[in-house]
Amino acid sequence: MKLLDTMLIVYGRTPASSFHSWAVQQIAIAVSTEGAALNTVSLAELCSEDGVDSAAVGGAVFALAALRAKTHSRFLAKARPDAVLR
């Protein structure tokens, strides 16, 4: 299990960030291979940002991860079929 840093998630949900693509890739790799998690401090930081609906943070984070993991799984299936989690 890989622990996701707060900024990785922030970059991943901010398309204007210069780190967006990298962050989305890192989240997708973690979710589709060893699993990913965030700690309560990161969750609190994400929920406390201005203009953020704290009730939607968890769903948004995991929806992004699931979408990218699905894409990454297709990539892994071609490269290493034994590495894909079904």
C-alpha positions as CSV (number, residue, x, y, z in Angstrom):
1,M,0.0,0.0,0.0
2,K,1.3,3.4,-0.9
3,L,0.4,6.4,1.2
4,L,-0.5,9.4,-1.1
5,D,0.8,12.8,-0.1
6,T,-1.6,15.7,0.0
7,M,0.1,17.6,-2.7
8,L,0.0,14.6,-5.1
9,I,-3.8,14.6,-4.8
10,V,-4.0,18.4,-5.1
11,Y,-1.9,18.3,-8.3
12,G,-4.0,15.3,-9.6
13,R,-7.3,17.2,-9.2
14,T,-5.9,20.5,-10.7
15,P,-5.7,20.2,-14.5
16,A,-3.9,23.6,-14.7
17,S,-1.0,22.4,-12.5
18,S,2.2,21.6,-14.4
19,F,2.4,18.5,-12.2
20,H,-1.1,17.3,-13.1
21,S,-0.2,14.5,-15.6
22,W,2.6,13.2,-13.4
23,A,0.4,13.2,-10.3
24,V,-2.4,11.4,-12.1
25,Q,0.1,8.8,-13.4
26,Q,1.5,8.2,-9.9
27,I,-2.0,7.8,-8.4
28,A,-3.0,5.4,-11.2
29,I,0.1,3.3,-10.7
30,A,-0.4,3.1,-6.9
31,V,-4.1,2.2,-7.2
32,S,-3.6,-0.4,-10.0
33,T,-0.6,-2.2,-8.4
34,E,-0.1,-2.1,-4.7
35,G,-3.0,0.0,-3.6
36,A,-3.2,3.6,-2.3
37,A,-4.4,5.4,0.8
38,L,-4.3,8.8,2.4
39,N,-4.0,9.5,6.1
40,T,-6.4,11.6,8.2
41,V,-4.1,14.6,8.1
42,S,-4.2,14.7,4.3
43,L,-7.9,14.2,4.2
44,A,-8.3,17.1,6.7
45,E,-6.0,19.3,4.6
46,L,-8.0,18.5,1.4
47,C,-11.3,19.2,3.2
48,S,-10.1,22.6,4.6
49,E,-9.3,24.2,1.3
50,D,-11.3,27.3,0.3
51,G,-14.3,26.5,-1.9
52,V,-14.0,22.7,-1.3
53,D,-17.1,20.8,-0.5
54,S,-15.6,18.5,2.2
55,A,-18.3,15.9,1.6
56,A,-17.2,15.5,-2.0
57,V,-13.4,15.2,-1.4
58,G,-13.2,11.5,-0.8
59,G,-15.4,10.6,-3.7
60,A,-13.5,12.9,-6.1
61,V,-10.2,11.5,-5.1
62,F,-11.2,7.9,-5.5
63,A,-13.2,8.6,-8.7
64,L,-10.1,10.1,-10.3
65,A,-8.0,7.2,-9.1
66,A,-10.4,4.6,-10.3
67,L,-10.7,6.3,-13.8
68,R,-6.9,6.5,-14.2
69,A,-6.4,3.0,-12.7
70,K,-8.7,1.6,-15.4
71,T,-6.7,3.3,-18.1
72,H,-3.4,2.2,-16.5
73,S,-4.7,-1.4,-16.2
74,R,-5.2,-1.5,-19.9
75,F,-1.6,-0.4,-20.4
76,L,-0.4,-3.0,-17.9
77,A,-2.4,-5.7,-19.6
78,K,-0.4,-5.1,-22.8
79,A,2.9,-4.8,-21.1
80,R,2.6,-7.3,-18.3
81,P,-0.6,-9.3,-18.3
82,D,0.3,-11.0,-15.0
83,A,0.4,-7.6,-13.2
84,V,-3.2,-6.7,-13.8
85,L,-5.6,-7.0,-10.9
86,R,-9.1,-8.1,-12.0
